[in-house]
Every structure is written in C-alpha cells, then in structure tokens.
Amino acid sequence: LPLGIGDNFCDHSPLSHQDMLSILPSCAFPDADVCPHCCCLIPGDTPVVLWWFTTCGASGPHGPTQAQCDSAYKNSNVSVAVEKEGSLRGVQVWRVPATNRYRISAYGAAGGKGAKNHNKRSHGVFISATFQLEKDELLYILVGQQGEDACPGGNPQTQKICLGESSPIEEDYKKKKDLKEWAGGGGGGGGATYIFRQKNGIFEPLLIAAGGGGKAYLKAQDNSLDDAPLEQFENSTAVPGVSGNTGAAGGGGGWQDVTLLPQAGRSLLEGGEGGQACPQALAKLQWATSGGFGGGGGACTSGGGGGGYRGGHASANDDITAGGQDGISFVNPIGEIFLHPLAAMESHGEVEVQIYLNCSHCHSDNCKRDPDTNLPVCQCEMGAVLANDNVTCTGKTGSFILTGSFCVLCIFSPPGLLTVKSELEMMAPVNSVL
C-alpha cells in the first residue's frame, strides 16, 4: 500500500544505504495521501514536489481528451488544459508554478510488435535536460503513445495468422518476392514525446524524446533497418526537423514537415497523429495497425518509423523483415543535457518535471535545499563538518551525514518503467537534483 508522508519504510527496505542515497533525489510527494510513484522523506525536511505527465490512458494514433486527463490526474498535483481542436489537439498545457531551473525528463513511446516478430519491441528513448523556466510560462506537452501491435488482429483472418494457423503473407512473399496482393502484420511506430513552448508567437522545441520504430512482420536474419544507430539527438534548431521517409509503411513524424500519405506519421506542427496502416493491408486483410500519437508511422508488412525531432525512416519497399527506424531526439541549446539519450521505454511515453538543485559549488558535490531560504546548503561526509565558508568540508571522509532515516518506496511506477527508471536515477549525479 502507498505510504503517507512521515511513514517509515526504511527498516523494511531491501536497498542498501548507497542505493537509497542514489534514489533519494528522484522522489517526491504529489499528495499527502497518494504516492503513485516514489516517496522519500528525511524527517525535518520539506517535501519535494515533482510533476508526472502521462498519456492519461489514451492509446493509438490520437491523443487524450480533457476528461481523460482530469480523471488520470485526479489524485495528483498535476493540472493541465488539453487542447481540443486544431493542430495541437491532444496536447497537454501546463503552467509553470514558479521561476526556477527545472530538470525535465522525457520518455518516448515504444514501437509496436510484428505478427511473427513479437519477442521484443523497439524501446522509446529516455532523455533528460535542465531548463530555466519562468512563473506562469506555459509548457506544451505531447506524451507519445505506443505504436500498435499487429496481433491479436481485428478479424478472423488476421487472428489466424497471429496464432500461426495461416501464413498467406509468407507464402506470397516466397513465390513472388513482393507483397502486392497480401500485406500487413508489421508494428506501428512509437510516438515521440515533445515538450515545447510558444515564444513570440512561434512554437519552440525544448526537449524531444524519440519513439521506437515498429517491428516488421518477421524478424530479420541479417542487418536491416532494425539495426540503425540508436540514441542519436540533435541540439541545433538550425537542423530541419523533418519527417522520416515513407515507403509502404509510414515514416515517423518530425518537428515540422508536411506529409500527404495516410500511413505517414504527422509532424508535431501538423498535429502529431499516428499514421494509418498502409492501404494494401487495409484492402485485403483489414489489418489496421496504426502508429502512436506523437508521429508514429503506420505499419504495412514492414514496420512504421518512430516519431521524433526527425522522424525515423520506413523501408523503401514492403520488406517482410524491415522494421522502422527509431526517431531522432532533441535538446534545445538553451538547456543543459543532464542524461544522454538511452533507448529504454517499453510502453507509452511519460514526462517528469522536477526542480533542479545545483550542488557543483560544494566541496562534497552534495547539498539539500534549505526549507526557509530555499537555497542549497552543502552537506559533508560522515565525520566531516562544514567550514565557515559554507562550501568546503573539514575532517575525515566517509558516508554522507544524513539527518534521520530514509523512506523509499518505488513500487508504484507504471509498467515498463520501474526497472529502467530506477537504473537511470542511480546513474544520475546526486549533486544535481533535489
């Protein structure tokens, strides 16, 4: 059960002291009675708040509604306005509560699985950076949605293929080496997660976590688009944010581009909707496997490309083993990258916003925020004391001095995120977050 503020989970925690120390900065209190993700408390400290944004339960090529987000965030500290119409429909708008430097962590959505290529999916990308934000500034947040899986299929014919009871696509491919008659069974591309703002009437990207490409109908035995380089990112707005190439399956949507084909994922500024399945798949088998909201490309027999600042390419022809490429992530140069991109997300995307605390001036590289002054206070290692300059430590080294005990609870993270998030947070420098 979730612990309330002040409850002590420490004595029952299987984590080591060092593990708890590394996880501590990531924890927060969205509500005194509700801890949907991770709760930590050092007695006497002021609780730290983070804001966690999700797809609000939406899935597929279209984003959430206001009613869905109202329900999803009902027992949390998050309040958003969801755009109802136009090119930003489904985008969540959040008002920055105070002028400060914030760490924003974005998770792109994973791509869909192929009909006979379902052991694993292409992961969405995690990326994190810090930005100076002003009170009452509006952040626009599109949370990427997972590309649709080919199976179980939506009709008896496709269900039989998924169960291995029928294989017209493979038979046609073996005979003709093309798929003009039969098509479908690839996975949709995953949607990218976009965080952006409006400046002088123009939308400006801050952070974009790319979506994973959709898997092809069959797993490749050799190199294919599945093996494209991962975890790339752009950090210059001078580089065009174009959509990926569309073949039979749809390329992933980029930041700003125009796409005419129905299977192509839409760029962010033309709506960010996921692409439809290719016309061939819909005509013969009615295999409707779409890309995820956030520009995921629609599937054919090959997989759709993932969304991103630049969208991932789809195979030029409908290769039965060609998965779509992942999209390319982005960090605006006005921000400072905190953790480089890592393909990590196994489901829908998410966004975490957290106040950033810079401890680089401290001799120990460790600090906490003073609850009265709201300023960072350096902490020293066990056996050492803080000098009069309030920066250096004197005395022997050892473990950090901590007042009271840790309370750590990280068992309520969404599926596909818990293990990854724990590992990523343990990689993060303790001196850099609150």
C-alpha positions in Angstrom: 0.0 0.0 0.0 1.2 3.6 -0.6 2.9 5.2 2.4 1.8 8.6 3.6 4.2 11.4 4.4 6.1 10.5 7.5 5.5 6.7 7.3 8.8 4.8 7.8 9.6 2.3 5.1 13.3 2.3 5.8 13.5 -0.7 8.1 11.8 -2.9 5.6 13.7 -1.7 2.5 15.9 -4.2 0.7 18.0 -1.4 -0.7 21.5 -0.6 0.5 22.3 2.7 2.1 24.1 3.8 -1.1 21.2 2.7 -3.3 18.8 4.7 -1.2 21.2 7.7 -1.4 21.2 7.5 -5.2 17.4 7.1 -5.5 16.6 9.9 -3.0 16.8 12.8 -5.4 14.2 11.3 -7.7 11.4 11.0 -5.1 8.6 13.4 -4.4 5.2 13.9 -2.7 2.4 14.7 -5.2 -0.1 14.4 -2.4 0.0 13.7 1.3 -2.2 10.6 0.9 -1.3 9.4 -2.6 2.1 8.3 -3.7 1.6 7.0 -7.2 5.3 6.6 -7.9 8.0 7.1 -5.3 8.0 8.6 -1.8 11.0 9.6 0.2 11.4 11.6 3.4 14.1 12.7 5.7 12.4 13.8 8.9 12.5 17.5 9.3 13.0 18.2 5.6 10.4 19.9 3.4 8.8 17.5 0.9 9.9 18.0 -2.7 7.3 18.1 -5.5 7.7 16.7 -8.9 5.1 16.7 -11.7 4.4 13.5 -13.7 2.6 13.6 -17.0 1.2 10.5 -18.8 -0.9 9.7 -21.8 -4.0 9.9 -19.5 -5.0 6.4 -20.5 -5.1 7.3 -24.3 -3.6 4.9 -26.8 -3.3 4.6 -30.6 -2.9 7.4 -33.1 -4.9 10.1 -31.3 -4.1 12.0 -28.1 -6.1 12.3 -24.9 -9.2 14.4 -24.1 -9.6 16.9 -21.2 -11.9 14.4 -19.5 -9.3 11.6 -19.7 -6.6 13.8 -18.2 -8.9 15.2 -15.5 -9.6 11.6 -14.5 -5.9 10.5 -14.7 -4.6 13.3 -12.6 -7.5 13.5 -10.1 -5.4 12.4 -7.1 -2.2 14.1 -8.0 -0.6 17.6 -8.1 -0.9 17.8 -11.9 -3.4 20.1 -13.6 -3.4 20.6 -17.3 -5.6 22.0 -20.1 -5.9 19.7 -23.1 -6.1 21.3 -26.5 -9.5 20.4 -28.0 -9.1 21.2 -31.7 -6.6 22.3 -34.4 -3.1 21.1 -34.9 -2.5 20.8 -31.1 -5.4 18.6 -30.3 -4.5 16.2 -27.5 -1.5 18.3 -26.3 -1.4 19.0 -22.6 -0.7 22.5 -21.5 0.9 23.1 -18.0 1.5 26.4 -16.3 4.9 26.7 -14.6 4.3 27.3 -10.9 7.4 29.3 -10.1 10.5 30.8 -11.7 13.3 28.3 -11.2 15.6 25.9 -13.0 13.9 22.6 -13.8 15.1 19.2 -14.8 12.8 17.7 -17.5 13.0 14.0 -18.2 11.1 12.7 -21.3 10.4 9.2 -22.3 9.4 8.5 -25.9 7.0 5.6 -26.7 8.0 2.2 -27.8 7.2 0.8 -31.3 4.7 -2.0 -32.0 5.5 -5.7 -32.4 5.2 -7.6 -35.6 2.9 -10.5 -36.1 5.7 -13.1 -36.0 8.3 -10.8 -34.6 6.9 -10.3 -31.1 9.7 -11.3 -28.7 10.6 -7.6 -28.0 9.7 -4.2 -29.2 11.9 -1.2 -30.1 12.2 0.9 -27.0 11.3 4.6 -26.8 14.1 7.0 -25.9 14.8 8.5 -22.5 16.5 11.9 -22.4 16.9 14.5 -19.6 18.0 18.1 -19.5 17.7 21.2 -17.3 16.0 24.5 -18.3 15.3 27.9 -16.8 11.5 28.4 -16.7 9.5 31.4 -15.6 6.5 31.6 -13.4 3.2 31.3 -15.4 5.0 30.3 -18.5 3.1 27.7 -20.5 4.7 24.4 -21.3 3.1 22.3 -24.1 3.5 18.6 -23.6 2.7 15.9 -26.1 3.2 12.5 -24.4 4.0 9.9 -27.1 1.8 6.8 -27.3 3.0 3.3 -28.1 2.8 2.1 -31.7 0.1 -0.6 -32.2 1.0 -4.3 -32.2 0.0 -6.3 -35.2 -1.6 -9.0 -33.0 -4.0 -10.3 -31.9 -5.6 -8.9 -35.1 -9.0 -7.5 -35.6 -10.7 -10.2 -37.7 -10.6 -14.0 -38.1 -8.1 -13.9 -40.9 -5.5 -11.8 -39.1 -6.1 -13.7 -35.8 -5.3 -17.0 -37.6 -2.1 -15.5 -38.9 -1.2 -14.3 -35.4 -1.9 -17.8 -34.0 0.3 -19.4 -36.7 -2.7 -21.2 -38.3 -2.4 -19.3 -41.6 0.5 -17.8 -43.5 -0.6 -16.2 -46.8 1.8 -13.3 -46.5 4.9 -15.6 -46.2 3.6 -17.8 -49.0 3.0 -14.9 -51.3 6.5 -13.5 -50.4 8.2 -16.8 -51.1 6.5 -17.1 -54.5 6.9 -13.6 -55.8 9.4 -11.8 -53.5 7.0 -8.9 -53.3 3.7 -8.3 -51.4 1.4 -6.7 -54.0 -1.5 -8.9 -53.1 -1.1 -9.6 -49.4 0.3 -7.1 -46.9 0.2 -6.2 -43.2 1.5 -7.7 -39.9 4.1 -5.1 -39.1 4.1 -2.9 -36.0 3.3 0.8 -35.8 6.0 3.3 -35.0 6.1 4.7 -31.4 5.1 8.3 -30.9 7.7 10.8 -29.7 7.3 12.9 -26.5 7.5 16.6 -27.2 8.0 19.4 -24.6 7.8 22.8 -26.2 6.7 26.4 -25.6 5.5 29.4 -27.6 7.9 32.3 -28.0 7.0 35.5 -29.9 4.1 33.6 -31.5 6.3 30.7 -32.7 6.5 27.2 -31.2 10.0 26.4 -29.9 11.0 22.8 -29.0 12.8 22.3 -25.7 13.1 18.6 -25.3 12.0 15.7 -27.6 12.3 12.0 -26.7 12.1 9.9 -29.9 9.7 7.0 -30.4 10.9 3.5 -31.2 10.4 2.1 -34.7 7.7 -0.6 -35.3 8.9 -4.2 -35.8 8.5 -5.9 -39.2 6.2 -9.0 -39.7 9.2 -11.3 -39.5 12.5 -10.9 -37.6 15.4 -10.2 -39.9 18.2 -12.8 -40.1 20.8 -10.2 -41.1 21.1 -6.4 -40.9 18.1 -4.3 -41.7 16.6 -1.0 -40.6 16.2 -2.6 -37.2 19.9 -2.2 -36.8 20.0 1.5 -37.4 22.1 3.6 -34.9 20.3 4.3 -31.7 20.2 7.1 -29.2 21.1 10.0 -31.6 20.0 13.5 -30.8 20.1 17.0 -32.3 20.8 20.1 -30.3 20.5 22.8 -33.0 17.3 24.3 -34.2 19.2 25.1 -37.5 18.9 21.4 -38.4 15.4 20.9 -40.0 13.0 18.7 -38.0 11.8 16.7 -40.9 9.7 13.6 -41.1 11.1 10.2 -42.0 10.9 8.6 -45.5 7.7 6.8 -46.2 7.6 3.6 -48.2 4.8 1.0 -47.9 4.8 1.7 -44.2 4.8 5.2 -42.9 7.8 7.2 -41.8 7.8 8.8 -38.4 6.7 12.4 -38.0 9.3 15.1 -37.2 9.0 18.5 -35.6 7.8 20.5 -38.7 7.1 18.9 -42.0 4.2 18.2 -44.4 3.1 14.6 -45.0 0.5 13.7 -47.6 0.4 9.9 -47.4 -2.1 8.4 -44.9 0.4 5.9 -43.4 2.9 8.6 -42.6 3.1 9.9 -39.0 2.2 13.6 -38.8 4.9 16.1 -37.7 4.3 17.9 -34.4 3.2 21.1 -36.0 0.7 19.3 -38.3 -1.0 17.5 -35.4 1.3 14.7 -34.3 -1.2 12.0 -35.1 0.0 8.5 -35.8 -0.2 7.2 -39.4 -2.8 4.7 -40.5 -1.9 1.2 -41.7 -0.9 1.0 -45.4 -3.7 0.8 -48.0 -2.6 -2.7 -49.1 -3.0 -4.1 -45.5 -6.4 -2.4 -45.1 -7.7 -3.6 -48.5 -7.0 -7.3 -48.3 -6.8 -8.2 -44.6 -8.3 -5.1 -43.0 -5.1 -5.1 -40.9 -5.4 -1.7 -39.2 -2.1 -1.2 -37.3 -1.6 2.5 -36.6 1.4 4.4 -35.4 1.2 6.0 -31.9 0.2 9.6 -31.2 3.4 11.7 -31.4 4.1 11.0 -35.1 4.5 7.2 -35.2 4.3 5.8 -38.7 1.6 3.4 -39.7 2.5 -0.3 -40.4 2.5 -2.4 -43.5 4.3 -5.7 -43.6 7.3 -3.7 -42.7 7.3 -1.5 -39.5 6.4 2.2 -39.2 9.1 4.7 -38.3 9.2 6.3 -34.8 8.4 10.0 -34.2 11.0 12.5 -33.2 12.6 15.8 -33.9 13.5 14.0 -37.1 11.2 11.0 -37.8 12.5 7.5 -38.4 12.5 6.1 -41.9 10.4 3.2 -43.1 11.6 0.6 -45.6 11.5 1.9 -49.2 9.7 -1.3 -50.2 7.5 -3.5 -48.2 10.3 -5.8 -46.9 8.8 -8.5 -44.8 11.8 -8.2 -42.3 12.4 -4.5 -42.3 11.5 -2.7 -39.1 11.0 1.1 -39.0 13.8 3.2 -37.7 13.7 5.0 -34.4 13.2 8.8 -34.4 15.9 11.3 -33.5 15.7 13.1 -30.2 16.4 16.8 -29.5 17.7 19.1 -26.7 17.4 22.8 -27.2 20.8 24.5 -26.8 19.3 26.9 -24.2 19.1 23.8 -21.9 21.8 21.7 -20.4 21.8 18.0 -21.0 21.6 16.0 -17.8 21.5 12.4 -19.1 22.2 11.5 -22.7 19.5 9.6 -24.7 19.0 5.9 -23.9 16.6 3.5 -25.6 14.7 2.4 -22.5 10.9 2.8 -22.6 8.9 -0.4 -23.2 5.4 1.2 -23.4 3.8 4.6 -23.6 5.8 7.8 -23.1 5.9 9.9 -20.0 7.3 13.2 -18.7 8.7 14.1 -15.4 9.4 17.8 -14.4 11.4 18.4 -11.2 13.1 21.4 -9.6 16.8 21.3 -10.2 19.3 21.8 -7.5 22.9 22.6 -8.5 25.4 21.5 -5.9 28.6 21.9 -8.0 29.9 24.7 -5.7 30.0 22.3 -2.8 33.3 20.6 -1.9 31.4 17.4 -1.3 29.2 17.8 -4.5 26.2 17.1 -2.3 23.6 19.5 -0.9 20.0 19.9 0.0 17.6 22.8 -0.2 17.1 24.9 3.0 13.3 25.0 3.7 13.4 28.5 5.0 15.6 30.3 2.4 15.0 27.9 -0.5 18.8 28.0 -1.2 21.1 25.0 -1.5 23.0 24.1 1.7 26.2 22.0 1.3 26.3 18.6 3.1 29.5 16.9 4.3 30.5 13.3 4.5 30.2 11.5 7.8 33.0 12.5 10.2 33.5 15.9 8.4 32.0 19.3 9.2 31.1 22.2 7.0 33.6 25.0 7.2 32.8 28.7 7.8 32.7 29.4 4.1 29.7 27.0 3.9 31.3 25.3 0.9 34.3 23.2 2.0 34.3 20.3 4.4 36.9 19.6 7.0 37.7 16.3 8.7 37.9 12.7 7.6 35.9 11.2 4.7 33.2 8.6 4.8 29.5 8.4 4.2 27.4 11.5 3.9 25.8 12.8 7.1 22.0 12.4 6.9 19.5 13.7 9.5 17.2 10.8 10.3 16.4 7.9 8.1 15.4 7.3 4.5 11.9 6.3 3.4 12.0 4.9 0.0 9.0 3.4 -1.9 9.4 2.9 -5.6 7.0 0.1 -6.4 4.1 2.1 -8.0 5.8 3.1 -11.2 3.9 2.3 -14.4 4.6 -1.0 -16.3 7.7 -0.8 -18.4 9.3 2.0 -16.4 10.2 0.8 -12.9 13.4 -1.1 -13.6 14.6 1.3 -16.2 13.8 4.4 -14.1 15.5 3.0 -11.0 18.6 2.3 -13.0 18.6 5.6 -14.7 18.2 7.5 -11.5 21.0 5.6 -9.9 23.2 6.7 -12.8 22.3 10.4 -12.1 24.7 12.6 -10.2 23.4 13.0 -6.6 24.6 16.6 -6.6 22.4 17.7 -9.5 18.8 17.2 -8.3 16.6 18.0 -5.4 
